[in-house]
């Protein structure tokens, strides 16, 4: 089916994309987003909320479905195509396909690595369909790791096949449980269909899965890490960030990337202004790059002003989604001290109205309430102030960089 050119497009969130696949596959008990009593919902931008038809696309722009606005406010889904790419896409079967290919098997939902007690239980159940519930927020492991682990277990069972089901979590335990029961029943053939068995909650993860678990859930000191310094201009955040990068490189145990604000502005965000909208875009670009580096186990150090809590939260979400850790450092040097240090005269220009929307003067700085460490650099040496950050990193288990560093003859101050 060719989608109408006139329909505005929208790319749903990962959870909403999972829900869309459930609806399109026939696994969901509803055919619309927003059906009363269903946790399957779709949030559209305000500009699209009243549109009668909206085209849903994947992150690469592939049209997936049209959603039609119904009288009750629900959005009826009209499928256009299914997702074409992604690891283990071949395992994403619809209930109809499972019934056609694997009817007569016991259906077992799987949300985490199989334990030794669960393996013993599975061995006695005969031919199996292992439903790996890989939707956003549901499995204990990442979707890819859960499928790898379940496939490895299936290979050791007498007769088992693995099916991937994008059953996402919706922050409502009761509704999610009910949805899971209904989706599992759809794969089993409904009332009178195949047997459904839940795994016992007992035992230890199988030793044969250790490599998969360790790769997917590394220890904090091997996890991808984004060290995000935020603070006013002149607070000392860039100085501390550079000193931290030096310590990481001197230790030599991790790959380190520094996303310096000025360098990012010249290369990644050239053409952006310093309006609030463009500053937020700049931070989101930094966040996206940092998250991708953390996805592959790297350490990233960034030090933008990042004055808005919402944008910082968006970066945190990007990093969390990538499987990395987000460590927020609030360099909380007071405005008066930052203004006193004003080597470039920026604050003076802002006071005269020559620089519009200048953070701390004509544009707000929203102090973080979720910082992992807060540092005031007033009157302190670089090593002294950096020590607060190093202590917090060590206590969190990410890195212990608290080695004796040579002190200069004349102590170097932040100012």
C-alpha positions as CSV (number, residue, x, y, z in Angstrom):
1,X,0.0,0.0,0.0
2,X,1.3,3.5,-0.9
3,X,0.8,6.0,1.9
4,X,-0.8,9.3,1.1
5,X,1.7,12.1,0.4
6,X,-0.5,14.5,2.3
7,X,-0.3,12.7,5.6
8,X,2.1,14.3,8.1
9,X,4.7,11.9,9.5
10,X,5.7,11.1,13.0
11,X,8.4,8.7,14.4
12,X,7.1,7.0,17.6
13,X,9.2,6.3,20.6
14,X,10.8,2.8,21.0
15,X,8.0,1.7,23.3
16,X,5.4,2.9,20.8
17,X,7.1,1.1,18.0
18,X,7.0,-2.1,20.0
19,X,3.3,-1.5,20.6
20,X,2.7,-0.8,16.9
21,X,4.3,-4.1,16.0
22,X,2.1,-5.9,18.6
23,X,-1.1,-4.3,17.1
24,X,0.0,-4.9,13.4
25,X,0.9,-8.6,14.1
26,X,-2.4,-9.3,15.7
27,X,-0.8,-10.2,19.1
28,X,-2.4,-7.2,20.9
29,X,-6.0,-7.5,22.0
30,X,-6.8,-4.2,20.3
31,X,-6.5,-2.7,16.9
32,X,-6.0,0.9,17.9
33,X,-3.8,3.1,20.1
34,X,-5.7,4.7,23.0
35,X,-8.5,2.2,23.3
36,X,-10.1,2.7,26.7
37,X,-8.5,0.3,29.3
38,X,-5.5,-0.5,27.1
39,X,-1.9,0.5,28.0
40,X,-1.1,0.8,24.2
41,X,-1.0,4.6,23.7
42,X,0.5,7.0,21.2
43,X,1.6,10.5,22.1
44,X,1.7,12.8,19.1
45,X,3.2,16.3,19.0
46,X,0.7,19.1,19.7
47,X,0.9,20.1,16.0
48,X,-0.4,16.7,15.0
49,X,-2.8,15.9,17.8
50,X,-5.9,17.0,15.7
51,X,-4.8,15.5,12.4
52,X,-7.3,13.0,11.1
53,X,-4.5,10.8,9.6
54,X,-0.9,10.6,10.6
55,X,1.8,8.4,9.0
56,X,4.0,6.5,11.5
57,X,7.6,6.0,10.3
58,X,10.6,4.2,11.8
59,X,13.8,6.1,12.7
60,X,15.0,5.8,9.2
61,X,11.8,7.2,7.7
62,X,10.2,3.9,6.5
63,X,6.4,4.3,6.6
64,X,5.0,1.6,8.9
65,X,1.3,2.5,9.4
66,X,-1.4,5.2,9.2
67,X,-3.2,6.0,12.3
68,X,-6.7,7.4,11.9
69,X,-8.4,9.6,14.5
70,X,-11.6,8.0,15.8
71,X,-14.6,9.7,17.4
72,X,-13.6,8.4,20.8
73,X,-10.0,9.8,20.5
74,X,-8.4,6.5,19.7
75,X,-6.1,6.0,16.8
76,X,-7.0,3.1,14.6
77,X,-4.0,1.5,13.0
78,X,-3.8,0.8,9.2
79,X,-0.7,-1.2,8.5
80,X,1.5,-0.2,5.6
81,X,4.6,-2.5,6.0
82,X,6.5,-4.2,8.8
83,X,10.0,-3.4,10.1
84,X,12.6,-4.6,7.7
85,X,15.8,-4.5,9.7
86,X,17.1,-5.3,13.2
87,X,19.0,-8.2,14.8
88,X,17.0,-11.5,14.9
89,X,14.2,-10.0,12.8
90,X,13.6,-13.5,11.5
91,X,12.4,-14.5,14.9
92,X,9.6,-11.8,15.0
93,X,6.7,-14.1,14.0
94,X,3.0,-13.2,14.2
95,X,0.7,-15.4,16.2
96,X,-0.8,-16.6,12.9
97,X,2.7,-17.7,11.7
98,X,3.4,-19.4,15.0
99,X,0.1,-21.3,14.8
100,X,0.8,-22.3,11.3
101,X,4.4,-23.5,11.9
102,X,4.5,-24.6,15.6
103,X,1.0,-25.6,16.8
104,X,0.9,-28.3,19.4
105,X,3.9,-27.0,21.4
106,X,3.9,-25.8,25.0
107,X,4.3,-22.0,25.0
108,X,6.7,-20.5,27.6
109,X,7.3,-16.7,28.1
110,X,10.9,-15.8,28.8
111,X,11.9,-12.4,30.2
112,X,15.4,-13.1,31.6
113,X,18.4,-15.5,31.4
114,X,17.2,-19.1,32.1
115,X,18.3,-20.5,35.4
116,X,19.3,-24.1,36.2
117,X,16.0,-24.8,37.9
118,X,14.1,-23.4,34.9
119,X,16.1,-25.5,32.5
120,X,15.2,-28.6,34.5
121,X,11.5,-27.5,34.3
122,X,11.8,-26.9,30.5
123,X,13.4,-30.3,29.9
124,X,10.2,-32.0,31.0
125,X,7.7,-30.0,29.0
126,X,8.1,-31.6,25.6
127,X,8.2,-29.6,22.3
128,X,8.4,-25.9,23.2
129,X,7.8,-22.4,21.8
130,X,10.0,-20.0,23.9
131,X,8.4,-16.5,23.7
132,X,11.3,-14.1,24.4
133,X,9.6,-10.9,25.5
134,X,12.0,-8.3,24.1
135,X,9.9,-5.2,24.2
136,X,11.2,-1.9,25.5
137,X,11.7,-2.0,29.3
138,X,10.5,-5.6,29.8
139,X,13.5,-8.0,29.8
140,X,16.2,-8.1,32.4
141,X,18.8,-8.1,29.5
142,X,18.9,-6.1,26.4
143,X,16.7,-7.6,23.6
144,X,19.6,-8.9,21.6
145,X,21.2,-10.5,24.7
146,X,18.0,-12.1,25.8
147,X,17.5,-13.6,22.3
148,X,21.1,-14.8,22.2
149,X,20.7,-16.4,25.6
150,X,17.4,-18.0,24.8
151,X,18.6,-19.4,21.5
152,X,21.6,-21.0,23.3
153,X,19.2,-22.6,25.8
154,X,16.9,-23.8,23.0
155,X,19.9,-25.5,21.3
156,X,20.4,-27.6,24.4
157,X,16.7,-28.7,24.7
158,X,15.3,-31.7,22.8
159,X,12.9,-29.7,20.7
160,X,12.5,-25.9,21.2
161,X,12.0,-22.9,18.9
162,X,12.4,-19.2,19.9
163,X,10.0,-16.4,19.0
164,X,10.6,-12.7,19.6
165,X,7.7,-10.8,21.0
166,X,8.0,-7.0,21.3
167,X,6.0,-6.7,24.6
168,X,7.0,-3.4,26.1
169,X,6.6,-2.1,29.7
170,X,4.2,0.8,30.3
171,X,5.0,1.7,34.0
172,X,1.7,0.0,35.1
173,X,2.5,-3.4,36.5
174,X,-1.1,-4.6,36.6
175,X,-1.9,-3.5,33.1
176,X,1.4,-4.9,31.8
177,X,0.7,-8.2,33.4
178,X,-2.8,-8.4,31.9
179,X,-1.4,-7.5,28.5
180,X,1.3,-10.1,28.7
181,X,-1.3,-12.8,29.5
182,X,-3.4,-11.7,26.5
183,X,-0.5,-11.6,24.1
184,X,0.8,-15.0,25.3
185,X,-2.6,-16.5,24.8
186,X,-2.7,-15.1,21.3
187,X,0.4,-17.0,20.5
188,X,-0.9,-20.2,22.1
189,X,-4.1,-20.0,20.1
190,X,-6.5,-18.6,22.6
191,X,-9.0,-20.7,24.7
192,X,-8.6,-24.3,23.9
193,X,-5.2,-23.7,22.3
194,X,-1.8,-24.9,23.3
195,X,-0.7,-25.1,26.9
196,X,1.0,-22.0,28.4
197,X,3.5,-22.6,31.3
198,X,5.2,-19.9,33.3
199,X,8.8,-20.4,34.4
200,X,9.5,-21.0,38.1
201,X,11.2,-18.1,39.8
202,X,14.1,-20.0,41.2
203,X,17.7,-21.1,40.5
204,X,20.9,-19.5,39.3
205,X,21.7,-18.3,35.8
206,X,23.3,-21.0,33.7
207,X,27.1,-20.9,33.6
208,X,26.8,-21.5,29.8
209,X,25.3,-18.0,29.5
210,X,28.1,-16.2,31.5
211,X,29.8,-14.7,28.4
212,X,26.5,-13.2,27.2
213,X,25.5,-11.8,30.6
214,X,29.0,-10.3,31.2
215,X,29.0,-8.6,27.7
216,X,25.5,-7.3,28.2
217,X,25.8,-6.2,31.8
218,X,29.4,-5.3,32.4
219,X,30.7,-4.2,35.8
220,X,30.5,-0.4,36.3
221,X,34.3,0.0,35.7
222,X,33.8,-1.6,32.2
223,X,30.4,0.0,31.3
224,X,30.2,2.8,28.8
225,X,30.2,6.0,30.7
226,X,29.2,9.6,29.9
227,X,30.7,12.2,32.3
228,X,28.6,15.3,31.9
229,X,29.9,18.5,33.4
230,X,27.3,21.3,33.6
231,X,27.6,24.8,35.1
232,X,27.8,28.5,34.3
233,X,30.3,30.1,31.9
234,X,33.5,30.6,33.9
235,X,32.5,28.0,36.6
236,X,35.6,25.8,35.9
237,X,33.7,22.9,34.3
238,X,35.9,22.8,31.2
239,X,39.1,23.0,33.3
240,X,37.9,20.1,35.5
241,X,36.8,18.1,32.4
242,X,40.2,18.5,30.8
243,X,41.9,17.5,34.0
244,X,39.7,14.4,34.3
245,X,40.4,13.4,30.7
246,X,44.1,13.6,31.5
247,X,43.7,11.3,34.5
248,X,41.8,8.8,32.4
249,X,44.4,8.8,29.7
250,X,47.2,8.5,32.2
251,X,45.5,5.5,33.7
252,X,45.2,4.0,30.2
253,X,42.5,1.5,31.0
254,X,39.6,3.0,28.9
255,X,39.1,4.6,25.6
256,X,38.3,8.3,26.2
257,X,36.6,10.8,24.0
258,X,36.4,14.5,24.9
259,X,33.5,16.4,23.3
260,X,34.7,20.0,23.9
261,X,32.0,22.6,23.5
262,X,33.9,24.9,21.1
263,X,35.1,21.9,19.0
264,X,31.5,20.6,18.8
265,X,30.2,24.0,17.8
266,X,32.7,24.2,14.9
267,X,32.2,20.6,13.6
268,X,28.9,19.1,14.8
269,X,26.8,22.1,15.3
270,X,28.2,24.7,12.8
271,X,25.4,27.1,11.8
272,X,23.5,26.9,15.1
273,X,22.9,30.1,17.0
274,X,22.8,30.7,20.7
275,X,19.0,30.9,20.9
276,X,17.4,28.6,23.4
277,X,16.2,26.3,20.7
278,X,19.6,26.0,19.0
279,X,21.4,25.5,22.4
280,X,19.0,22.7,23.2
281,X,19.7,21.2,19.7
282,X,23.4,21.4,20.3
283,X,23.1,19.6,23.7
284,X,21.0,16.9,22.1
285,X,23.6,16.4,19.4
286,X,26.3,16.1,21.9
287,X,24.1,13.7,23.9
288,X,23.4,11.5,20.9
289,X,27.1,11.2,20.0
290,X,28.1,10.5,23.6
291,X,25.4,7.9,24.0
292,X,26.6,6.0,20.9
293,X,30.1,6.0,22.2
294,X,28.9,4.7,25.5
295,X,27.0,2.0,23.7
296,X,30.3,0.5,22.7
297,X,31.9,0.7,26.1
298,X,33.8,4.0,25.7
299,X,34.1,6.9,28.2
300,X,33.0,10.3,27.1
301,X,33.7,13.6,28.8
302,X,31.6,16.6,27.9
303,X,31.3,20.1,29.5
304,X,28.6,22.2,27.9
305,X,26.7,24.8,30.0
306,X,23.5,22.8,29.4
307,X,21.3,25.1,31.4
308,X,18.0,23.4,31.0
309,X,16.9,20.4,33.1
310,X,14.7,19.0,30.4
311,X,17.5,18.8,27.9
312,X,19.9,17.2,30.4
313,X,17.2,14.6,31.1
314,X,16.9,13.9,27.4
315,X,20.6,13.2,27.2
316,X,20.4,10.9,30.3
317,X,17.6,9.0,28.6
318,X,19.7,8.6,25.4
319,X,22.6,7.2,27.4
320,X,20.3,4.9,29.4
321,X,18.7,3.7,26.1
322,X,22.2,2.9,24.8
323,X,23.1,0.9,27.9
324,X,25.6,3.4,29.2
325,X,25.9,5.1,32.5
326,X,25.3,8.8,32.9
327,X,27.3,10.7,35.6
328,X,26.3,14.3,36.1
329,X,28.8,16.8,37.6
330,X,27.3,20.1,38.7
331,X,30.1,22.7,38.8
332,X,28.2,25.0,41.2
333,X,30.6,27.9,41.3
334,X,28.4,31.0,42.2
335,X,27.5,33.5,39.5
336,X,29.4,36.3,41.3
337,X,32.6,34.3,41.2
338,X,32.1,33.3,37.5
339,X,31.5,36.9,36.7
340,X,34.6,38.0,38.6
341,X,36.7,35.5,36.5
342,X,35.2,36.9,33.2
343,X,38.4,36.9,31.1
344,X,36.6,37.3,27.8
345,X,34.3,40.0,29.1
346,X,31.2,38.0,28.2
347,X,29.3,38.8,31.4
348,X,30.0,42.5,31.0
349,X,28.7,42.4,27.4
350,X,25.6,40.5,28.6
351,X,25.0,43.1,31.4
352,X,25.1,45.8,28.7
353,X,22.6,43.9,26.6
354,X,25.1,43.1,23.8
355,X,24.7,39.3,24.2
356,X,21.1,38.2,24.3
357,X,19.9,35.1,26.2
358,X,23.2,34.8,28.1
359,X,22.9,32.1,30.8
360,X,22.9,33.5,34.3
361,X,22.1,37.0,33.2
362,X,19.3,37.2,30.6
363,X,18.6,33.4,30.4
364,X,18.1,31.1,33.4
365,X,20.3,28.3,34.6
366,X,18.3,25.5,36.1
367,X,20.4,23.9,38.8
368,X,20.4,20.1,38.6
369,X,18.6,18.2,41.3
370,X,20.0,14.9,40.1
371,X,23.7,15.6,40.1
372,X,26.0,12.8,41.1
373,X,28.4,15.3,42.6
374,X,28.4,19.0,43.2
375,X,31.6,21.0,43.1
376,X,32.2,24.7,43.9
377,X,35.6,25.7,42.5
378,X,35.9,29.0,44.3
379,X,39.4,29.6,45.6
380,X,40.4,25.9,45.0
381,X,43.2,24.3,43.1
382,X,42.4,22.1,40.1
383,X,43.5,19.0,41.9
384,X,41.6,19.8,45.0
385,X,38.3,20.5,43.1
386,X,38.9,17.5,40.9
387,X,39.2,15.3,44.0
388,X,35.5,15.7,44.7
389,X,34.7,14.2,41.3
390,X,37.3,11.4,41.6
391,X,35.9,10.4,45.0
392,X,32.4,10.3,43.6
393,X,33.5,8.2,40.6
394,X,35.3,5.7,42.8
395,X,32.4,5.4,45.2
396,X,30.0,4.7,42.3
397,X,32.4,2.0,41.1
398,X,33.1,3.6,37.7
399,X,36.8,4.3,38.0
400,X,39.3,4.9,40.8
401,X,41.6,7.6,39.5
402,X,42.7,8.8,43.0
403,X,46.4,8.4,42.4
404,X,49.0,10.8,43.7
405,X,49.5,13.5,41.2
406,X,52.6,15.7,41.1
407,X,51.9,19.1,42.6
408,X,53.2,22.3,41.0
409,X,55.6,24.4,43.0
410,X,53.0,27.2,43.0
411,X,49.5,25.7,43.4
412,X,47.4,26.2,40.3
413,X,44.0,27.7,41.0
414,X,40.8,27.3,39.0
415,X,40.6,31.1,38.5
